[in-house]
Amino acid sequence: MSDEMGTEELADAMYEMVKEYHGKRNVKAMDLTKAMISKFGDEKCNKKLCKKAIRVLIESARCTYSYVGGSYIVLNPDGPDAKK
């Protein structure tokens, strides 16, 4: 049995980070990956799992990619948590 965390759990942690930095700083996919590995450690989190979690964020429409001066992950303005 592995000690690796679940994809959904990691996606939630990533989402909270993107939400925390929204409007303050742009977050790249690699920034998220490094932050999660640092937060949870190599035993529970790796690049492959982070990639899957980012895909979950994008496919669930909670986040989207922004291509302004680079590729960033941002909150989806039309997503489930968007202010109307």
Secondary structure, DSSP 8 states (H G I E B T S, - for coil): ------HHHHHHHHHHHHHHHTTT--B-HHHHHHHHHHHH-TTT--HHHHHHHHHHHHHTTSEEEE-SSS-EEEE-TTSTT---
